[in-house]
Amino acid sequence: MLLLDGLSFNMYSTVNKEALKDIKNYINNDVWHCFWHGLSGDELKTQIFTIAHKPSDQMISFTFTDLSAGYKLNEKQGVRDVLSKQFKVETFELVPYVLEFLNDAKIEYTGRPYIKETA
């Protein structure tokens, strides 16, 4: 994790609207806002997926490398556990968006998806 750790979503979205630009917005509802961050670096491993939990006003960013650790490759529960530990709430609904981001970023840089199934 990096960049936005511990930063308030409301503070960040108010003060840094320019930096909130995204490459792709995955979900933005009353509870979650997840997006592929427009300030990602030039390499696949540095692509940033930012998740905001609006009720707790918490925002955390993860690099592609953070989310694609080897032990999580075939284990959706591993991704869910990492997110739940960080946000201290149930995050099962975020897993498809994380997997979609991993696929989108990998396709952008290599032409191949990270995994074939994202559901």
C-alpha positions in Angstrom: 0.0 0.0 0.0 1.1 3.5 -0.6 0.3 7.0 -1.6 -3.1 7.5 0.0 -2.8 5.3 3.1 -4.9 6.6 6.0 -6.0 9.7 4.0 -9.6 10.7 4.4 -11.7 10.2 1.3 -13.6 13.4 1.9 -10.4 15.5 2.4 -8.7 13.9 -0.6 -11.6 14.4 -3.0 -12.1 18.0 -1.8 -8.5 19.2 -1.8 -7.1 17.1 -4.7 -9.8 16.8 -7.3 -7.1 17.0 -10.0 -5.2 14.0 -8.5 -8.4 12.0 -8.3 -8.5 11.5 -12.1 -8.9 7.9 -12.9 -8.0 5.7 -15.8 -11.1 3.6 -15.1 -13.8 3.9 -12.5 -15.0 0.5 -11.2 -17.6 1.4 -8.7 -18.8 4.5 -7.1 -21.8 4.2 -4.8 -22.8 5.2 -1.2 -20.4 2.7 0.3 -17.4 2.2 -2.0 -15.4 4.1 -4.7 -12.8 2.0 -6.5 -10.7 3.2 -9.4 -7.6 2.7 -11.3 -5.6 5.7 -10.3 -4.5 8.2 -13.0 -1.2 8.8 -11.1 0.0 5.3 -11.6 3.6 4.8 -12.8 4.8 3.7 -16.1 5.1 0.0 -15.3 2.6 -2.8 -14.7 3.8 -3.3 -11.1 3.2 0.3 -10.2 -0.3 0.6 -11.4 -2.5 1.8 -8.5 -5.9 0.6 -7.5 -7.5 3.0 -5.0 -10.4 2.0 -2.7 -12.4 4.4 -0.6 -14.8 3.2 2.0 -17.2 6.2 2.3 -18.9 5.4 5.6 -15.6 5.3 7.5 -14.1 8.1 5.3 -11.1 5.8 4.7 -9.1 5.6 1.4 -6.3 3.1 0.7 -4.2 2.6 -2.5 -2.7 -0.7 -3.6 -0.2 -1.3 -6.3 -0.7 -4.1 -8.9 2.1 -6.0 -7.0 0.2 -5.6 -3.7 -2.9 -7.2 -5.1 -1.3 -9.8 -7.3 0.9 -11.5 -4.8 1.6 -15.1 -5.7 -0.4 -16.6 -2.9 -3.5 -14.7 -4.0 -3.4 -15.7 -7.7 -5.9 -18.5 -7.4 -7.4 -17.6 -4.1 -10.2 -15.0 -4.2 -10.5 -15.4 -0.4 -6.9 -14.1 -0.1 -7.8 -10.8 -1.8 -10.9 -10.5 0.3 -8.9 -11.1 3.5 -6.3 -8.5 2.7 -9.0 -5.9 2.0 -11.1 -6.8 5.0 -8.1 -6.5 7.3 -7.3 -3.0 5.9 -10.8 -1.7 6.0 -12.1 -3.5 9.1 -15.4 -4.3 7.3 -16.6 -7.1 5.0 -15.3 -6.6 1.4 -16.6 -9.6 -0.5 -18.3 -7.3 -3.0 -14.9 -5.7 -3.9 -13.2 -8.9 -5.1 -14.7 -8.8 -8.7 -13.5 -5.2 -9.1 -10.0 -6.0 -7.9 -9.8 -8.9 -10.3 -11.2 -6.7 -13.1 -8.4 -4.1 -12.4 -5.7 -6.9 -12.4 -7.0 -8.0 -15.8 -7.3 -4.5 -17.2 -3.8 -3.5 -16.1 -2.2 -6.7 -17.3 -3.9 -6.5 -20.7 -2.8 -2.8 -21.0 0.8 -3.8 -20.5 1.1 -7.3 -21.8 -1.9 -7.9 -24.0 -2.9 -10.9 -21.8 -5.4 -11.0 -18.9 -4.2 -11.8 -15.4 -6.9 -14.4 -15.0 -9.6 -15.7 -17.3 -12.5 -15.6 -14.8 -13.2 -12.5 -12.8 -16.6 -13.4 -11.1 
